[in-house]
């Protein structure tokens, strides 16, 4: 019998398969109850431990941790091999595609081969699949060669086979699944019937600490559906999941979590992604209560509780400038439409300084800004004004207006104490194609000088429209394009690909910009992507590199190019914050882009000083 320490090939786990069977199966079975706490956070003590093993700090991410399916797989092999004094043969990474690309090719089973011969798929193998924004992975526990299916244990999943779920799951997948890439066998040539049978039986029989009906924190899937129906009645967009394609599917996904957080924030609660019985009871109480401040009828207004499906042109928060009204400031616009009146779109925004050293007091002392806004024409939209004043509460397009930390009265001594960032509602009137804004809290009133509804200055409309309309229909309102800082440009790219904004990720993008050089407008990485929505797009050079007319279109073009499928390793390394040098080592993919090894050279010289992004 071979010694467990007698590793003949570091890519294959060596040992007596019969004796390895139970330690491996037990390791998997001991993790069947791992779940996110709170759901949707990618966090829990055990999930954080997985990332510790893979070398990432998940704790500094708060309630928005890293996707953890690959960290789960790596940790399972690490726990198992540690028990037996063996070396973990897996690539130490939290990136699914990085794992696949760097694994020994002799251990890989392409999915095309597995479909032709299902018997190639064995318990203990790692499966790899692609998905939008990255990949998903888990461990095979049994195989049914007759019907072409295999069962798994996998992290970051749910009963819908999601690659971004809330727990460890035991799922059944089909070999015909189009997203499957293949399998990796780290026990190749070192198996036995007992080994495979033990894995199948032990993992399948491992007891869960929750019933199949219980979803999370005492809530059933039926409870989650009730919450989703409640949110849909308030107009929240939960996607097109579920039997009715309305987002009511009993699963807590990204959109449901975002909607719950927004509702909690608007109702004086911390938007912490916690979804439990207490929250459910609050929603049920507000639905059943007849009081004006909490009844469901008041929140959704009269009419149908089923809000029409909205087409979203912006998947995440949009950051835009309003140079006339708020010089040197940005507004961060929540994409959720809180209007219950089909004639209006209303979105909440926070005014933020572009200068980190700028204090709020400095903003309040900008008398020129105060005078400008004070002199803006007050809105003549009397119906909208009446809605905000509470004269037509049954037709209110605002979700609980007046109760969302809106305190626009000074303290008794005449001084106003500002405790939060200025918040405003941006209002689009579809009928007359006009935009207005209104102060939501004290800080915003102090800037605007009034809690009246005011029209937005035409100079500010160009970027604001992008949060409300199809960009292809937006017409420029100014010959001077709105300025977005280089830092914002880079950060927007990272956010759009789902990567954290870290010093190493920013360093990589800055080094990339330095390697590319060039003066194509709003195109620091010289993409040739054609943007049909950009009527002002032109060619920068004969190679087809584009000049874009706005920073938003340049950012979108860059992101669209990155997501084409040729740059998966780069995106995954960004998402796992692998480090600037590691990301730059993806030479083959960077050659496809056209930059090749130039980024690595910039980094090796230790002087990252990129040129400014060219503007129109």
C-alpha positions in Angstrom: 0.0 0.0 0.0 1.3 3.4 -0.9 2.0 5.9 1.9 -0.3 8.9 2.0 2.9 11.0 1.9 4.2 9.2 -1.1 3.1 11.7 -3.7 4.3 10.6 -7.1 2.6 13.3 -9.0 1.7 16.6 -7.3 -1.3 17.0 -9.7 -2.9 13.8 -8.5 -3.9 12.8 -5.0 -2.0 9.6 -4.2 -3.1 7.1 -1.6 -5.2 4.0 -1.0 -8.6 5.0 -2.5 -10.5 2.7 -0.1 -8.8 4.5 2.9 -9.3 8.0 1.3 -13.0 7.4 0.7 -14.5 8.1 4.1 -12.2 11.1 5.1 -13.1 12.8 1.7 -16.8 12.0 1.9 -17.0 13.2 5.6 -15.3 16.5 4.7 -18.0 17.2 2.1 -20.8 16.0 4.3 -19.7 18.2 7.2 -20.3 21.3 5.1 -23.9 20.7 3.8 -25.4 23.1 6.3 -23.2 26.1 5.4 -25.3 29.2 4.5 -24.8 32.9 4.1 -25.5 35.0 7.1 -27.3 37.1 6.2 -28.6 35.6 3.0 -27.3 37.4 -0.1 -24.2 38.6 1.6 -21.6 36.0 0.5 -20.7 36.0 4.2 -20.7 33.7 7.2 -18.0 32.5 9.6 -17.5 29.3 7.6 -17.5 31.1 4.2 -15.0 33.5 5.6 -12.9 30.5 6.6 -13.0 29.2 3.0 -11.5 32.5 1.9 -8.9 32.4 4.6 -7.7 29.1 3.2 -7.6 30.4 -0.3 -5.7 33.5 0.8 -8.4 36.2 0.5 -9.9 38.4 3.3 -13.6 38.2 2.8 -14.4 40.1 6.1 -13.3 43.5 4.8 -16.1 43.2 2.2 -18.9 43.7 4.7 -22.3 42.3 3.6 -21.1 42.1 0.0 -18.4 39.4 0.0 -16.9 37.6 -2.9 -18.6 34.8 -4.8 -17.5 31.7 -3.0 -18.1 28.5 -5.0 -14.4 28.1 -6.0 -13.3 29.0 -2.5 -15.6 26.2 -1.2 -14.1 23.6 -3.6 -10.5 24.6 -2.7 -11.3 24.5 1.0 -12.9 21.0 0.7 -9.8 19.6 -0.9 -7.6 21.4 1.5 -9.4 20.1 4.6 -9.4 16.6 3.2 -5.7 16.5 2.2 -4.7 18.1 5.5 -6.3 15.2 7.4 -4.1 12.8 5.5 -0.9 14.8 5.4 -1.1 15.3 1.7 -0.6 18.3 -0.5 -3.6 20.1 -2.0 -3.1 19.7 -5.7 -5.6 22.5 -6.7 -4.5 25.9 -7.9 -4.9 28.2 -5.0 -7.5 30.6 -6.3 -11.1 31.8 -5.8 -11.5 32.2 -9.5 -13.3 29.4 -11.3 -11.9 30.0 -14.8 -8.4 30.6 -13.4 -8.7 27.1 -11.8 -9.8 25.6 -15.1 -7.2 27.3 -17.2 -4.3 26.4 -14.9 -5.3 22.9 -14.1 -3.2 20.1 -15.6 -4.6 19.4 -19.1 -4.2 15.6 -18.6 -6.7 15.7 -15.7 -9.4 17.6 -17.7 -12.4 16.0 -19.3 -14.0 18.4 -21.9 -17.8 18.3 -21.7 -18.0 17.1 -25.3 -16.1 14.0 -24.3 -18.3 13.5 -21.2 -21.5 13.8 -23.3 -20.2 11.1 -25.7 -19.2 8.9 -22.9 -20.9 9.7 -19.5 -18.9 7.0 -17.7 -15.9 9.4 -17.8 -17.6 11.5 -15.1 -16.9 10.1 -11.7 -17.7 11.0 -8.0 -15.0 13.2 -6.5 -14.3 15.2 -9.8 -14.7 18.9 -10.0 -17.2 20.3 -12.5 -16.7 23.6 -14.2 -19.3 25.7 -15.9 -19.4 29.2 -17.4 -21.9 31.9 -16.5 -22.4 35.6 -17.1 -19.7 37.5 -15.2 -17.5 34.5 -14.4 -18.0 30.7 -13.8 -19.4 28.2 -11.3 -18.0 25.1 -9.8 -18.6 22.2 -7.4 -17.8 18.6 -6.7 -19.5 15.5 -8.4 -20.9 13.1 -5.8 -22.7 10.5 -8.1 -23.4 9.9 -11.8 -26.4 8.4 -13.7 -24.9 7.4 -17.0 -28.3 6.2 -18.3 -30.1 9.5 -18.2 -27.0 11.7 -18.5 -27.1 13.4 -15.1 -24.8 13.9 -12.1 -25.4 15.0 -8.5 -23.1 17.5 -6.9 -22.2 19.3 -3.7 -21.5 23.0 -4.4 -21.2 26.3 -2.7 -23.0 29.6 -3.5 -26.0 27.9 -5.0 -29.7 27.1 -4.3 -32.5 24.9 -5.5 -32.6 26.7 -8.9 -29.0 25.6 -9.6 -27.8 29.2 -9.3 -24.1 30.1 -9.4 -24.8 33.0 -7.1 -27.1 31.5 -4.4 -27.1 31.6 -0.6 -25.9 28.2 0.6 -24.1 24.9 0.0 -26.4 22.7 -2.0 -26.7 19.2 -3.3 -28.0 19.5 -6.8 -28.7 17.4 -9.9 -27.3 18.7 -13.1 -27.5 17.5 -16.7 -24.6 16.8 -18.9 -26.5 18.5 -21.7 -26.4 21.8 -19.7 -25.1 24.3 -22.2 -22.9 26.2 -19.7 -20.9 23.1 -18.7 -17.2 23.4 -19.8 -15.9 20.1 -18.3 -14.6 18.2 -15.4 -11.2 17.9 -13.6 -10.2 14.5 -12.0 -7.6 14.9 -9.2 -8.0 11.2 -8.3 -7.3 10.1 -11.9 -6.1 6.5 -11.9 -6.5 6.2 -8.2 -10.1 5.2 -7.6 -12.0 2.2 -6.4 -15.7 1.1 -6.3 -15.7 1.7 -2.6 -14.3 5.2 -3.0 -17.0 6.3 -5.4 -19.8 4.5 -3.6 -18.8 6.0 -0.2 -18.8 9.5 -1.6 -22.2 9.1 -3.1 -23.9 7.6 -0.1 -22.3 9.7 2.7 -22.9 13.0 1.0 -26.5 12.1 0.0 -27.4 11.0 3.6 -25.8 13.9 5.4 -28.6 15.5 7.5 -29.4 19.2 7.1 -30.3 21.4 10.0 -33.2 22.9 8.1 -36.2 21.4 6.4 -36.5 21.3 2.6 -39.3 23.8 2.9 -37.4 26.2 5.1 -35.4 28.7 3.1 -33.4 30.8 5.6 -33.8 32.2 9.1 -37.1 30.5 9.8 -38.7 31.6 6.5 -40.2 29.2 4.0 -40.2 29.7 0.3 -43.9 30.6 0.6 -42.9 33.4 3.0 -40.3 34.6 0.5 -42.9 34.7 -2.2 -45.2 36.8 0.1 -42.3 39.2 0.5 -41.7 39.3 -3.2 -45.4 39.9 -3.9 -45.4 42.7 -1.4 -42.3 44.3 -3.1 -43.8 43.9 -6.6 -46.9 45.7 -5.3 -44.7 48.6 -4.4 -43.3 48.7 -7.9 -39.9 47.1 -7.4 -38.4 45.3 -10.4 -37.5 41.7 -9.2 -36.5 40.5 -12.7 -38.2 37.9 -14.8 -37.8 34.8 -12.6 -40.6 32.5 -11.5 -43.5 30.8 -13.3 -45.1 34.1 -14.1 -41.8 35.8 -15.1 -42.4 38.5 -12.5 -39.6 37.8 -10.1 -41.9 36.0 -7.6 -40.0 32.6 -7.3 -39.4 32.1 -3.6 -35.7 32.6 -4.0 -33.6 35.3 -2.5 -31.5 36.6 -5.4 -29.6 39.8 -6.0 -32.7 41.8 -7.1 -34.9 40.7 -4.2 -32.1 41.5 -1.7 -31.6 44.9 -3.3 -35.3 45.7 -3.2 -35.6 44.6 0.4 -32.6 46.8 1.4 -34.1 49.8 -0.4 -37.5 49.2 1.3 -35.8 48.9 4.7 -33.8 52.0 4.2 -36.9 54.0 3.2 -38.7 52.7 6.4 -36.0 53.7 8.9 -34.2 50.3 9.0 -30.6 49.4 8.3 -30.2 48.1 4.7 -28.2 45.1 6.0 -29.5 42.3 3.7 -31.0 40.5 6.8 -34.1 38.7 5.7 -35.8 37.0 8.7 -39.1 36.5 10.5 -38.9 39.9 12.0 -38.8 41.6 8.6 -41.6 39.3 7.3 -43.8 40.3 10.2 -43.1 44.0 9.6 -44.1 43.7 5.9 -47.2 41.6 6.8 -48.2 44.1 9.4 -47.8 47.0 7.0 -49.9 45.1 4.5 -52.7 44.4 6.9 -52.7 47.6 8.9 -55.2 50.3 8.0 -53.2 53.1 9.4 -52.2 55.9 6.9 -48.5 55.5 7.7 -48.2 51.8 7.1 -51.1 50.3 5.1 -50.2 48.6 1.9 -53.0 50.5 0.1 -51.3 53.8 1.0 -47.9 52.5 0.0 -48.9 51.4 -3.5 -51.8 53.8 -4.1 -55.0 52.8 -5.7 -55.2 50.3 -8.5 -53.4 47.0 -9.2 -50.9 45.6 -6.8 -49.1 44.1 -9.7 -46.7 46.8 -11.0 -46.0 46.7 -14.8 -42.7 45.2 -15.8 -40.1 48.0 -16.4 -37.3 47.8 -18.9 -34.1 48.8 -17.1 -31.4 50.5 -19.1 -29.1 50.8 -16.1 -28.3 47.6 -14.2 -26.7 49.3 -11.3 -26.4 52.7 -9.6 -25.5 55.5 -12.0 -23.1 58.3 -11.0 -23.6 61.5 -12.9 -22.6 65.1 -12.7 -24.8 68.2 -12.4 -22.2 70.9 -13.0 -24.6 73.9 -13.1 -26.5 73.0 -9.9 -23.8 71.1 -7.9 -20.3 72.2 -9.1 -17.6 69.6 -8.3 -20.2 67.2 -7.1 -21.6 63.9 -8.3 -25.1 62.5 -7.8 -25.4 58.8 -7.2 -28.8 57.7 -8.5 -30.6 54.6 -7.2 -32.1 52.9 -10.3 -35.3 52.0 -8.5 -38.4 53.9 -9.7 -40.5 54.8 -6.6 -43.3 56.4 -8.6 -46.7 54.8 -8.5 -48.0 57.2 -11.1 -47.4 56.0 -14.7 -46.9 59.6 -15.7 -43.8 60.0 -13.6 -40.4 58.3 -12.9 -38.9 59.2 -9.5 -35.5 58.1 -8.4 -33.6 58.9 -5.2 -30.1 60.3 -5.4 -27.3 61.3 -3.0 -25.1 64.3 -3.7 -21.5 63.6 -3.1 -18.3 65.7 -3.3 -15.7 64.7 -5.9 -13.0 66.0 -3.5 -12.5 63.7 -0.6 -11.1 66.5 1.6 -14.2 68.7 0.9 -16.3 69.2 4.0 -20.1 69.6 3.9 -19.7 72.9 5.5 -17.7 74.1 2.5 -20.5 73.0 0.2 -23.1 74.9 2.3 -21.0 78.1 2.1 -20.9 78.2 -1.7 -23.3 81.2 -1.9 -23.0 81.3 -5.7 -24.5 77.8 -5.8 -27.2 78.7 -3.4 -28.1 81.8 -5.4 -28.2 79.9 -8.6 -30.6 77.3 -7.3 -32.6 79.8 -5.4 -33.3 81.6 -8.7 -34.3 78.5 -10.6 -37.9 78.5 -11.8 -40.1 76.8 -9.4 -42.0 73.9 -10.9 -45.4 74.7 -12.5 -46.4 71.1 -12.2 -49.1 71.7 -9.6 -50.3 68.1 -9.5 -46.8 66.8 -8.6 -46.5 69.6 -6.0 -49.8 68.5 -4.5 -48.6 64.9 -4.3 -45.5 65.9 -2.4 -47.6 68.2 -0.1 -49.9 65.3 0.7 -53.1 66.6 -0.8 -53.6 63.5 -3.0 -52.1 60.7 -0.9 -54.1 58.0 -2.6 -52.4 58.9 -5.9 -49.0 59.4 -4.4 -46.2 58.2 -6.6 -43.8 58.2 -3.6 -43.2 55.2 -1.5 -43.9 56.4 2.0 -42.9 60.0 1.3 -42.3 62.0 4.4 -41.2 59.1 6.6 -37.8 58.4 5.1 -35.5 60.3 7.5 -36.9 63.5 5.9 -36.4 66.2 8.4 -36.2 69.6 6.8 -36.9 71.7 9.9 -34.2 73.5 11.8 -33.4 72.8 15.4 -35.2 75.0 18.0 -32.2 77.3 18.3 -32.4 78.1 14.6 -29.4 76.1 13.6 -29.6 73.1 11.3 -27.6 70.0 12.2 -26.7 68.0 9.2 -26.3 64.3 10.0 -26.3 62.8 6.5 -25.4 63.3 2.9 -27.8 65.5 0.9 -30.5 63.4 -0.7 -32.8 64.5 -3.5 -35.6 63.0 -5.6 -35.1 63.4 -9.3 -38.4 63.5 -11.1 -39.1 62.9 -14.7 -42.5 63.9 -16.1 -43.1 61.7 -19.1 -45.9 63.9 -20.5 -43.9 67.1 -21.0 -40.5 65.4 -21.0 -39.3 67.6 -18.1 -37.0 67.0 -15.1 -37.4 68.4 -11.6 -35.8 67.8 -8.2 -36.9 68.0 -4.6 -34.9 68.1 -1.3 -35.5 64.9 0.7 -33.6 65.7 3.8 -32.2 68.7 5.7 -28.8 68.5 4.1 -30.3 68.8 0.6 -32.6 71.6 1.6 -29.6 73.6 2.9 -28.0 73.3 -0.5 -31.1 74.0 -2.6 -32.4 76.7 -0.2 -36.0 75.4 -0.4 -38.1 72.3 -0.1 -40.1 73.3 -3.2 -39.9 71.3 -6.4 -37.6 73.0 -8.9 -36.8 72.4 -12.5 -33.4 71.0 -13.4 -31.1 73.3 -15.3 -30.9 72.3 -19.0 -27.1 72.1 -18.6 -27.5 69.2 -16.2 -29.9 67.2 -18.3 -27.6 65.2 -20.5 -26.2 62.7 -17.9 -29.4 62.7 -15.8 -31.4 61.5 -18.8 -29.3 58.4 -19.0 -30.8 57.2 -15.7 -34.3 57.5 -17.0 -34.3 56.9 -20.7 -32.9 54.6 -23.4 -29.4 56.2 -24.1 -30.1 56.0 -27.8 -32.9 58.5 -27.4 -31.0 61.0 -25.3 -30.0 64.2 -27.1 -27.1 66.3 -26.0 -28.2 69.4 -24.2 -24.8 71.1 -24.1 -21.8 71.5 -26.3 -19.6 71.0 -23.2 -19.6 67.4 -22.1 -19.9 66.6 -18.5 -16.6 65.8 -16.8 -16.0 62.5 -15.1 -12.7 62.1 -13.3 -10.2 59.4 -14.3 -10.6 57.8 -11.0 -14.4 57.6 -11.5 -13.8 56.1 -15.0 -11.7 53.3 -13.6 -13.9 52.6 -10.7 -17.0 52.5 -12.9 -15.3 49.7 -15.0 -14.5 47.7 -11.9 -18.1 48.0 -10.6 -19.5 47.0 -13.9 -17.5 43.8 -14.1 -18.3 43.0 -10.4 -14.8 43.6 -9.2 -13.9 45.3 -5.9 -12.3 48.8 -6.0 -8.9 48.1 -4.5 -5.5 49.6 -4.8 -4.2 46.6 -6.8 -7.1 46.6 -9.2 -6.8 50.4 -9.7 -3.0 50.0 -10.2 -3.6 47.4 -12.9 -6.1 49.7 -14.8 -3.7 52.6 -14.5 -0.8 50.6 -15.7 -3.0 49.4 -18.6 -3.9 52.9 -19.5 -0.2 53.9 -19.4 0.7 50.9 -21.6 -2.0 51.9 -24.1 -1.4 55.6 -24.2 -3.3 57.4 -27.0 -5.8 60.2 -27.1 -9.0 58.6 -28.2 -11.8 60.4 -26.3 -13.3 58.6 -23.4 -11.5 55.5 -24.6 -8.4 55.0 -22.4 -7.9 51.3 -23.4 -8.3 51.9 -27.2 -11.2 49.5 -27.7 -12.7 49.3 -31.2 -16.2 48.5 -29.9 -19.0 50.1 -32.0 -21.7 51.7 -29.9 -24.8 52.1 -32.0 -26.3 54.4 -29.3 -23.5 56.9 -29.7 -24.4 59.1 -32.6 -21.3 61.2 -32.1 -18.8 58.3 -32.2 -15.9 58.6 -34.7 -12.8 56.7 -35.6 -9.6 57.7 -33.7 -7.3 55.9 -36.1 -7.2 53.6 -39.1 -7.2 50.5 -36.8 -10.8 51.3 -35.8 -10.2 52.6 -32.3 -13.2 54.8 -31.4 -13.7 58.3 -30.0 -16.8 58.2 -27.8 -19.0 61.2 -27.2 -19.6 60.7 -23.4 -17.7 59.0 -20.6 -20.7 56.7 -19.9 -20.6 55.4 -23.5 -16.8 54.9 -23.2 -17.1 53.0 -20.0 -19.9 50.9 -21.4 -17.9 50.1 -24.6 -14.9 49.1 -22.5 -17.0 46.8 -20.2 -18.8 45.3 -23.2 -15.5 44.4 -24.8 -14.1 42.9 -21.6 -17.2 40.7 -21.3 -16.9 39.3 -24.9 -15.6 36.0 -23.4 -11.9 36.4 -24.5 -10.9 38.1 -21.3 -12.4 35.8 -18.6 -9.2 35.4 -16.7 -8.7 39.1 -16.5 -12.2 39.7 -15.1 -11.9 36.8 -12.7 -8.5 38.0 -11.4 -10.0 41.5 -11.0 -13.0 40.1 -9.1 -10.7 38.1 -6.8 -8.3 41.0 -6.3 -5.5 38.8 -7.4 -3.0 41.7 -7.7 -1.9 43.9 -10.5 1.1 41.7 -11.5 -1.1 38.5 -11.5 -3.7 40.1 -13.7 -1.0 41.4 -16.1 0.3 37.9 -16.4 -2.6 36.9 -18.6 -0.5 37.6 -21.6 -2.4 35.5 -24.1 -5.7 37.3 -23.4 -4.0 40.7 -23.4 -2.4 39.8 -26.7 -6.0 39.3 -28.0 -6.8 42.8 -26.8 -3.6 44.1 -28.4 -1.7 45.1 -25.3 0.2 41.9 -24.7 3.1 42.1 -22.1 3.3 46.0 -22.0 1.3 46.2 -18.8 3.7 43.8 -17.0 6.6 46.0 -18.3 5.0 49.1 -16.9 4.5 47.4 -13.5 8.1 46.0 -13.5 9.5 49.5 -13.8 7.5 50.5 -10.7 6.4 53.9 -12.0 2.7 53.8 -12.7 1.8 57.3 -13.9 -0.9 57.0 -16.6 -1.7 59.9 -19.0 -5.1 61.6 -18.4 -8.0 60.1 -20.2 -8.8 62.2 -23.3 -12.1 64.1 -23.2 -14.1 65.7 -26.0 
